[in-house]
């Protein structure tokens, strides 16, 4: 049965099994637990990089497929991922054998974060990059933080670290916890210091509307103690309605041209972005980040504000912002075979697609941009944002769309249509086409892209290995 005391009862070397181990947070928890001396096993249906390769590098084997016999070693504790349903074969066998179980967020809060100061980075957009940057800044300040990130920062090479100091920095997702605990993940993270980047409707499989999403974030804000810190994006009207929930003494906003802390004089360069930060009437100096787009300026500004309020040494914060190497699958340059620049990104929400594409166009001026998109997230596979994607893709020169991934469980009338999006874009005078397979997309790019062109691929999944397929194809003369 589920037990709140199981964390205290576990002895060094105890066996912990993770169902759904290849999820970004689950793979990170697996590493944290192994680093603490536990025997860790896990299972997953469709393992894919980068988390599958991270697990392999840690010596954690993945049992492919969910089978009852995976429970027959009688692990001391099972951590159930939030993609796992109550009728999952392993979950059912776990219950039959009365093996103690918990969720990832509960394990993180009670076992990993414990009594440390948690810095929770939350919001619809920018969580992974902001959490990675916050972790890197704290590390460069000598604070030896622990962290859990929904991606792999290049500066660390892994998505997690056990803490040696007093801070634990974590990406706070509003997705639900587990089939037996239907609350947002961040509820369990003991939030003391919170960055809230944005609030939009997302996770259409969990939330019925924007008000439900706002209510979830309201719970997060309400949990920040009076001694805590709340840093939020001034330009987001949905956040404004949550401010009455905030009890924290330190409550500050940030934004571009608005807020308590403001980024101004933004200049996009080939190698990054330069800007100044102003607090009220005081100019705090000029800053540089090796990333492009207004969204990344906001991410960096949020980290600067939190670091300043927590009294991190500015002599280390400023160079850390400048030297940050980025995150895998976030505007990650994969190569330039045949003079064609190939970049991948995790963007899937229309706002993220729009802003990330704008950042790419601003950075690579006078270069043709091919935007490649796979609708794969629970929300992007539904038609809720069908029209919003039209505006999101307008900035690209060529748009290549995959068919939506696995819509079998979605009612036909609720399904997103790549064909409709392509037709709507063509009606706006854009060049847009749909393709049946990743190989077809690769072939089209090979036929039409020329040296100096940019191919920007967006998916929050494996996309049938399109990345390496394209690099290999373009490398052939």
C-alpha positions as CSV (number, residue, x, y, z in Angstrom):
1,X,0.0,0.0,0.0
2,X,1.0,3.7,-0.3
3,X,2.9,4.8,2.8
4,X,4.0,8.2,3.9
5,X,6.6,6.5,6.1
6,X,8.2,4.4,3.5
7,X,10.9,7.0,2.8
8,X,12.1,6.8,6.4
9,X,12.0,3.0,6.4
10,X,14.1,2.5,3.3
11,X,17.6,1.2,4.0
12,X,20.7,1.8,1.9
13,X,20.7,-0.7,-1.0
14,X,16.9,-1.1,-1.0
15,X,15.3,-1.9,-4.4
16,X,13.2,0.9,-6.0
17,X,11.4,0.2,-9.3
18,X,10.1,3.0,-11.5
19,X,7.2,2.4,-13.8
20,X,7.5,4.8,-16.8
21,X,11.2,5.4,-16.1
22,X,12.0,7.2,-19.4
23,X,9.9,10.2,-18.6
24,X,12.2,13.2,-18.2
25,X,11.5,13.7,-14.5
26,X,11.4,9.9,-13.8
27,X,14.8,9.3,-15.4
28,X,16.2,12.1,-13.3
29,X,14.7,10.6,-10.1
30,X,16.2,7.3,-11.0
31,X,19.6,9.0,-11.1
32,X,19.1,10.7,-7.8
33,X,18.1,7.5,-6.1
34,X,21.0,5.5,-7.6
35,X,23.4,8.3,-6.5
36,X,22.1,7.8,-2.9
37,X,23.0,4.1,-2.9
38,X,19.7,2.4,-3.9
39,X,19.2,-0.4,-6.4
40,X,17.2,1.1,-9.2
41,X,15.3,-0.7,-11.9
42,X,12.6,0.6,-14.3
43,X,10.3,-0.2,-17.2
44,X,8.9,1.8,-20.1
45,X,7.0,1.2,-23.3
46,X,8.8,3.4,-25.7
47,X,12.3,4.5,-24.5
48,X,14.0,7.2,-26.6
49,X,16.9,9.7,-26.2
50,X,18.0,11.7,-24.4
51,X,16.6,10.1,-21.2
52,X,17.1,6.5,-22.4
53,X,20.8,7.2,-23.1
54,X,21.2,9.0,-19.8
55,X,19.9,5.9,-18.0
56,X,22.2,3.7,-19.9
57,X,25.2,5.8,-19.0
58,X,24.2,5.5,-15.3
59,X,24.1,1.7,-15.6
60,X,20.3,1.5,-15.1
61,X,18.7,-1.0,-17.4
62,X,15.3,-0.4,-18.9
63,X,12.8,-3.3,-19.1
64,X,11.0,-2.7,-22.3
65,X,7.2,-3.0,-22.0
66,X,5.0,-3.2,-18.9
67,X,4.7,-6.8,-17.6
68,X,3.4,-8.2,-14.3
69,X,6.6,-10.3,-13.9
70,X,8.6,-7.0,-13.5
71,X,7.1,-6.9,-10.0
72,X,8.1,-10.5,-9.1
73,X,11.4,-9.4,-7.7
74,X,9.3,-7.7,-5.0
75,X,10.9,-4.2,-4.9
76,X,10.9,-2.4,-1.6
77,X,9.2,0.6,-3.2
78,X,7.6,1.3,-6.6
79,X,7.4,4.9,-8.0
80,X,4.5,5.2,-10.5
81,X,4.9,7.7,-13.3
82,X,2.0,10.0,-14.2
83,X,1.6,8.4,-17.6
84,X,0.7,5.1,-15.9
85,X,-3.0,4.2,-15.6
86,X,-4.7,2.1,-12.9
87,X,-5.1,-0.8,-15.4
88,X,-1.4,-0.9,-16.3
89,X,-0.2,-4.5,-15.9
90,X,2.6,-3.6,-13.5
91,X,0.4,-1.3,-11.4
92,X,-2.2,-4.0,-11.1
93,X,0.4,-6.6,-10.0
94,X,2.0,-4.1,-7.6
95,X,-1.4,-3.7,-5.9
96,X,-2.0,-7.5,-5.9
97,X,1.3,-8.1,-4.2
98,X,0.7,-5.1,-1.8
99,X,4.1,-3.6,-2.6
100,X,4.5,0.0,-1.2
101,X,4.2,2.7,-3.9
102,X,4.3,6.4,-4.3
103,X,4.4,9.1,-7.0
104,X,7.4,10.9,-8.4
105,X,6.4,14.3,-6.9
106,X,5.8,12.8,-3.5
107,X,9.1,11.0,-3.6
108,X,10.8,14.3,-4.6
109,X,9.2,16.4,-1.9
110,X,9.5,14.0,1.0
111,X,12.7,12.2,0.2
112,X,14.9,14.5,-2.0
113,X,13.9,18.1,-1.2
114,X,13.1,17.3,2.4
115,X,13.9,20.4,4.5
116,X,16.0,22.2,2.0
117,X,15.1,25.5,0.4
118,X,13.3,24.7,-2.8
119,X,13.4,27.0,-5.8
120,X,10.4,26.0,-8.0
121,X,10.4,27.2,-11.6
122,X,6.9,27.0,-13.1
123,X,4.7,28.2,-15.9
124,X,3.4,27.1,-19.3
125,X,6.5,28.1,-21.1
126,X,10.3,28.3,-20.5
127,X,10.5,26.0,-17.4
128,X,13.3,23.8,-18.6
129,X,15.6,26.5,-19.8
130,X,14.9,28.7,-16.8
131,X,15.5,25.8,-14.3
132,X,18.7,24.9,-16.1
133,X,19.9,28.5,-16.0
134,X,18.9,28.9,-12.3
135,X,20.8,25.7,-11.5
136,X,23.9,26.7,-13.4
137,X,23.9,30.2,-11.8
138,X,23.6,28.7,-8.3
139,X,26.4,26.2,-9.1
140,X,28.7,28.9,-10.4
141,X,28.0,30.8,-7.2
142,X,29.5,27.9,-5.3
143,X,26.1,27.0,-3.6
144,X,26.3,23.3,-4.6
145,X,22.5,23.0,-5.3
146,X,20.6,19.9,-6.1
147,X,18.4,20.0,-9.1
148,X,15.8,18.2,-11.2
149,X,15.2,19.4,-14.7
150,X,12.9,18.3,-17.5
151,X,15.8,18.3,-20.0
152,X,19.6,17.9,-20.0
153,X,21.6,21.1,-19.5
154,X,24.8,20.9,-21.5
155,X,26.8,22.4,-18.7
156,X,26.0,19.4,-16.5
157,X,25.4,16.6,-19.0
158,X,22.6,15.1,-16.8
159,X,19.2,16.3,-15.7
160,X,19.6,15.9,-12.0
161,X,22.0,16.2,-9.1
162,X,21.8,15.4,-5.4
163,X,22.3,18.5,-3.2
164,X,25.3,19.2,-1.1
165,X,24.2,22.7,-0.2
166,X,20.9,24.1,1.1
167,X,19.1,24.7,-2.2
168,X,17.1,22.3,-4.4
169,X,16.1,23.7,-7.8
170,X,13.2,22.0,-9.5
171,X,11.1,22.3,-12.6
172,X,7.5,22.6,-11.3
173,X,5.0,21.1,-13.8
174,X,1.3,21.6,-13.5
175,X,0.6,18.2,-14.9
176,X,-1.1,15.8,-12.5
177,X,0.8,13.6,-10.1
178,X,-0.4,10.1,-10.6
179,X,-3.6,8.1,-11.2
180,X,-4.0,7.8,-7.4
181,X,-3.1,11.5,-6.7
182,X,-4.8,13.9,-9.0
183,X,-3.1,17.2,-8.0
184,X,-0.5,19.2,-9.9
185,X,3.0,17.9,-9.4
186,X,4.4,21.2,-7.9
187,X,2.0,20.8,-4.9
188,X,4.4,18.3,-3.5
189,X,7.6,20.3,-4.0
190,X,7.4,22.4,-0.8
191,X,7.8,25.7,-2.7
192,X,9.6,28.4,-0.9
193,X,10.9,30.5,-3.8
194,X,8.9,30.4,-7.0
195,X,9.5,31.8,-10.5
196,X,6.2,31.9,-12.6
197,X,7.0,32.5,-16.2
198,X,3.5,32.4,-17.8
199,X,0.0,30.9,-17.7
200,X,-1.8,29.7,-20.8
201,X,-4.3,26.9,-21.5
202,X,-2.4,23.6,-21.9
203,X,-2.6,19.9,-21.0
204,X,-6.1,19.6,-22.6
205,X,-6.2,16.0,-21.4
206,X,-6.1,17.1,-17.8
207,X,-7.6,20.6,-17.6
208,X,-11.0,21.5,-19.1
209,X,-10.3,25.2,-19.6
210,X,-8.0,28.1,-18.7
211,X,-9.8,28.8,-15.4
212,X,-8.9,25.3,-14.2
213,X,-5.2,25.9,-15.2
214,X,-5.2,29.2,-13.3
215,X,-6.7,27.5,-10.2
216,X,-3.8,25.0,-10.2
217,X,-1.2,27.8,-10.4
218,X,-3.2,29.6,-7.6
219,X,-2.5,26.6,-5.4
220,X,1.2,26.9,-6.0
221,X,1.3,30.6,-5.3
222,X,-0.8,30.1,-2.1
223,X,1.8,27.6,-0.8
224,X,4.7,30.1,-0.9
225,X,5.4,31.0,2.8
226,X,5.6,34.5,4.1
227,X,9.4,34.1,4.3
228,X,9.5,33.0,0.7
229,X,10.0,34.7,-2.7
230,X,7.7,35.1,-5.7
231,X,9.1,36.3,-9.0
232,X,6.6,36.6,-11.8
233,X,6.2,37.8,-15.4
234,X,4.6,41.3,-15.4
235,X,3.3,41.0,-18.9
236,X,1.1,38.0,-18.2
237,X,-2.4,39.0,-17.4
238,X,-3.4,35.5,-16.2
239,X,-0.8,35.8,-13.4
240,X,-2.1,39.1,-12.2
241,X,-5.3,37.5,-11.0
242,X,-3.3,35.2,-8.7
243,X,-1.5,37.9,-6.9
244,X,-4.0,38.1,-4.0
245,X,-3.0,34.5,-3.3
246,X,0.6,35.5,-2.6
247,X,1.6,35.8,1.1
248,X,5.4,36.1,0.4
249,X,7.1,39.3,1.7
250,X,9.3,39.3,-1.4
251,X,7.0,39.6,-4.4
252,X,8.6,41.1,-7.6
253,X,7.7,41.2,-11.3
254,X,9.9,41.2,-14.3
255,X,9.4,42.0,-18.0
256,X,10.5,43.7,-21.2
257,X,9.7,47.3,-20.7
258,X,7.4,46.6,-17.7
259,X,7.6,45.3,-14.2
260,X,9.8,45.9,-11.1
261,X,12.9,44.6,-13.1
262,X,13.0,45.4,-16.8
263,X,15.0,44.3,-19.8
264,X,15.7,47.1,-22.2
265,X,17.8,47.9,-25.3
266,X,17.6,44.3,-26.5
267,X,20.0,43.5,-29.3
268,X,20.0,40.2,-31.2
269,X,23.4,39.1,-32.4
270,X,24.7,36.1,-34.4
271,X,26.1,34.6,-31.2
272,X,23.5,35.6,-28.7
273,X,21.6,38.5,-27.2
274,X,22.7,41.7,-25.4
275,X,20.4,43.8,-23.1
276,X,20.4,46.0,-20.1
277,X,18.5,45.5,-16.8
278,X,16.8,48.4,-15.0
279,X,15.3,48.2,-11.5
280,X,12.9,51.2,-11.0
281,X,15.2,54.2,-11.8
282,X,18.5,52.3,-11.3
283,X,20.4,50.9,-14.3
284,X,21.9,47.6,-13.1
285,X,24.2,47.1,-16.1
286,X,24.6,45.4,-19.5
287,X,24.1,41.6,-19.8
288,X,24.7,39.0,-22.4
289,X,23.2,35.5,-23.0
290,X,24.3,33.1,-25.7
291,X,20.6,32.5,-26.7
292,X,18.1,34.2,-28.9
293,X,14.6,35.4,-28.7
294,X,12.6,37.6,-26.2
295,X,11.5,34.5,-24.3
296,X,15.1,33.7,-23.4
297,X,15.7,37.3,-22.4
298,X,12.7,36.9,-20.0
299,X,14.0,33.5,-18.7
300,X,17.4,35.1,-18.0
301,X,15.9,38.1,-16.4
302,X,13.7,35.9,-14.0
303,X,16.9,34.0,-12.9
304,X,18.7,37.3,-12.3
305,X,15.9,38.6,-10.2
306,X,15.6,35.5,-8.1
307,X,19.4,35.3,-7.6
308,X,19.5,39.0,-6.6
309,X,16.6,38.5,-4.1
310,X,18.4,35.5,-2.6
311,X,21.6,37.4,-2.3
312,X,23.6,35.3,-4.7
313,X,27.0,37.0,-5.4
314,X,26.5,39.2,-8.5
315,X,30.2,38.8,-9.4
316,X,29.4,35.2,-10.2
317,X,25.8,35.6,-11.5
318,X,26.7,37.9,-14.4
319,X,29.4,35.7,-16.0
320,X,27.2,32.6,-15.4
321,X,24.5,34.1,-17.5
322,X,27.1,34.8,-20.2
323,X,28.6,31.4,-20.1
324,X,25.5,29.2,-20.0
325,X,25.7,26.5,-22.7
326,X,22.0,25.8,-23.1
327,X,19.9,22.7,-22.9
328,X,19.7,19.7,-25.2
329,X,16.6,19.9,-27.5
330,X,16.2,23.6,-26.8
331,X,17.4,25.5,-29.8
332,X,20.1,22.9,-30.0
333,X,22.4,23.1,-33.1
334,X,22.8,19.5,-34.3
335,X,25.1,20.2,-37.2
336,X,25.6,22.0,-40.5
337,X,26.0,19.3,-43.1
338,X,26.3,20.7,-46.6
339,X,26.2,24.2,-45.2
340,X,22.5,23.7,-44.0
341,X,22.1,24.5,-40.3
342,X,19.9,21.9,-38.5
343,X,18.5,22.9,-35.1
344,X,16.0,21.1,-32.9
345,X,13.6,22.3,-30.2
346,X,11.0,21.0,-27.8
347,X,8.4,23.6,-28.8
348,X,4.8,22.3,-29.2
349,X,2.4,24.9,-27.7
350,X,1.5,27.5,-30.4
351,X,2.9,30.4,-28.2
352,X,6.2,28.5,-27.8
353,X,6.3,27.7,-31.5
354,X,5.7,31.4,-32.4
355,X,8.2,32.9,-30.0
356,X,10.9,30.3,-30.6
357,X,10.6,30.6,-34.4
358,X,10.8,34.4,-34.0
359,X,14.0,34.0,-32.0
360,X,15.5,31.8,-34.8
361,X,14.5,34.3,-37.5
362,X,16.0,37.2,-35.5
363,X,19.2,35.3,-34.9
364,X,19.8,34.0,-38.4
365,X,18.9,37.1,-40.4
366,X,18.8,36.8,-44.2
367,X,18.7,33.0,-44.1
368,X,15.8,30.9,-45.3
369,X,14.1,29.1,-42.4
370,X,12.4,25.7,-42.9
371,X,10.0,25.0,-39.9
372,X,9.4,21.3,-39.3
373,X,6.7,20.3,-36.8
374,X,5.4,17.1,-35.3
375,X,2.1,17.5,-33.3
376,X,2.9,15.1,-30.5
377,X,1.9,16.6,-27.1
378,X,-1.5,15.8,-25.6
379,X,-2.7,19.3,-26.4
380,X,-1.2,19.7,-29.9
381,X,-2.9,16.5,-31.1
382,X,-6.2,18.1,-30.3
383,X,-7.9,20.9,-32.3
384,X,-8.1,23.3,-29.4
385,X,-5.2,25.4,-31.0
386,X,-5.9,24.5,-34.6
387,X,-6.2,28.2,-35.7
388,X,-3.5,29.5,-33.3
389,X,-0.9,27.5,-35.1
390,X,-1.5,29.5,-38.3
391,X,-0.3,32.6,-36.7
392,X,2.6,30.7,-34.9
393,X,4.1,29.5,-38.2
394,X,3.7,32.6,-40.3
395,X,7.3,33.9,-39.6
396,X,8.9,30.8,-41.3
397,X,9.7,30.6,-45.0
398,X,8.7,27.0,-45.5
399,X,6.5,24.9,-43.2
400,X,6.7,21.1,-43.3
401,X,4.2,19.3,-41.1
402,X,4.0,15.7,-39.9
403,X,0.7,14.1,-39.3
404,X,-0.3,14.2,-35.6
405,X,1.1,11.4,-33.5
406,X,-1.2,8.6,-32.3
407,X,-4.7,10.2,-32.2
408,X,-6.4,6.8,-31.6
409,X,-7.8,7.7,-28.2
410,X,-9.0,11.2,-29.3
411,X,-12.5,11.6,-30.6
412,X,-12.4,12.3,-34.3
413,X,-14.2,15.6,-34.0
414,X,-11.6,16.7,-31.4
415,X,-8.5,15.8,-33.4
416,X,-5.9,18.4,-34.7
417,X,-5.5,18.3,-38.5
418,X,-2.1,18.9,-40.1
419,X,-3.8,19.0,-43.5
420,X,-6.1,21.8,-42.3
421,X,-3.2,23.8,-40.9
422,X,-1.3,23.5,-44.2
423,X,-4.3,24.6,-46.1
424,X,-4.9,27.6,-43.8
425,X,-1.2,28.6,-44.1
426,X,-1.4,28.4,-47.9
427,X,-4.5,30.6,-47.9
428,X,-2.3,33.2,-46.1
429,X,0.3,32.9,-48.9
430,X,2.7,30.7,-47.0
431,X,4.5,27.6,-48.4
432,X,3.2,24.7,-46.3
433,X,2.9,21.0,-46.9
434,X,2.0,17.8,-44.9
435,X,3.9,14.6,-45.0
436,X,3.1,11.0,-44.1
437,X,6.5,10.0,-42.6
438,X,9.6,11.5,-41.2
439,X,11.5,10.0,-44.2
440,X,9.3,12.0,-46.6
441,X,10.1,15.2,-44.7
442,X,13.9,14.4,-44.9
443,X,13.6,13.8,-48.6
444,X,11.8,17.1,-49.2
445,X,14.4,19.0,-47.3
446,X,17.2,17.3,-49.2
447,X,15.6,18.3,-52.5
448,X,14.9,21.9,-51.6
449,X,17.3,23.2,-48.9
450,X,20.4,25.1,-50.0
451,X,23.6,26.1,-48.2
452,X,23.0,28.8,-45.5
453,X,19.4,27.7,-45.1
454,X,18.2,26.8,-41.5
455,X,16.1,23.7,-40.7
456,X,14.3,24.1,-37.4
457,X,12.7,20.9,-36.1
458,X,10.1,21.0,-33.4
459,X,8.7,18.0,-31.5
460,X,8.4,16.9,-27.9
461,X,9.2,13.3,-28.8
462,X,11.4,11.0,-30.9
463,X,9.9,12.1,-34.2
464,X,10.8,8.7,-35.7
465,X,14.6,9.5,-35.6
466,X,14.3,12.5,-38.0
467,X,17.3,14.3,-36.6
468,X,20.0,11.8,-37.4
469,X,18.2,10.8,-40.6
470,X,18.3,14.4,-41.8
471,X,21.9,14.9,-40.8
472,X,23.0,11.8,-42.6
473,X,21.0,12.6,-45.7
474,X,22.3,16.2,-46.0
475,X,25.9,15.0,-45.5
476,X,25.7,13.0,-48.7
477,X,26.6,15.0,-51.8
